[in-house]
Amino acid sequence: MGIEHDHDHGHDHAPANFNQAFAIGIVLNTAFVAIEAFYGWKINSLALLADAGHNLSDVAGLVLAWGGALAVKLQPNARHTYGWKRATILAAFANALLLLLAMGGLAWEAISRLLSTHAPVHEQGITIMVVAGVGIVVNTATALLFMRGRDSDLNIRGAFTHMAADALVSAGVVIAGALTLWMGWDWLDPVVSLAIAAVILLGTWGLFKQSLHMLFDGVPDSVDPKAVHDYLAALPGISRVHDLHIWAMGTSHIALTAHLVMPQGYADDAFLQNATQQLHDRFEITHVTLQVMRQAFMPGCADPPANTHAHA
């Protein structure tokens, strides 16, 4: 039996040290949430309160992402042999769930306000524009903190994309404030709130589905399982790929296990090393375990129960 484990020696896929970026981003966004919530409450602006709620979820998301990034660096032990890499997936799922619930509540409140009579708020348009303008600066600055890591780590890319999108959302609030001030459209405030909620819900739904999929050991979207199977099946001497599993250990760590049926004999270290390296280079699979055998003697997890007795 030949077994090859790749524990990322020489390939550190853990996020780079973004501790300072996370700390600055959290402080900036927390301060802005306080400012935005205060003025939203003071002038009864649902658009500002909506954006404040969204930015509060961003703070939670940054905290969760930071915690996940730190957990990745914890060493495995006898009770947690894979370490704590899955914390990044849990962080993404918790962030998505929090955001979906918050935006659902916001949409309900916006609809209620549209259907009810309320005092005009168009005279507060300048306040809305100034506060949201501060949000553009804060969100843009936070996004720039994560720019250099967006191409190498999914967690960092998510933080960058989210902050950049928030800058655009704040720009939308500025435009709404300007139109409210200019045209006196009091209905525009809850309508913008609904638009913000819709955009965020659409963007978050994908994150929610992907993180839930990964929590249940689904194959990451970045990996084509058929292409991986075909590559392994095409290796010299391999007649069958058996019991192939691909799953995410974390948002930047993918694991694979497979049984390779080699009727003519066992593979040597060079064969296993090359296969492991190719799986890394082609599919970004960072933890590989390959078991070579002359014939398949264990049922695959996807095999029907009857096959268990056939292989016993």
TAQUI-V98965 format. One record per helix or strand of 2 or more residues. SS is the DSSP state (a for helix, b for strand). FROM is the first residue (numbers start at 1). TO is the last residue. If there is no record, write none. Layout:
# TAQUI-V98965
SS | FROM | TO
SS | FROM | TO
This chain:
# TAQUI-V98965
b | 2 | 5
a | 19 | 43
a | 46 | 72
a | 87 | 115
a | 122 | 145
a | 147 | 149
a | 154 | 183
a | 188 | 215
a | 225 | 233
b | 240 | 250
b | 253 | 261
a | 269 | 283
b | 287 | 293
a | 306 | 311
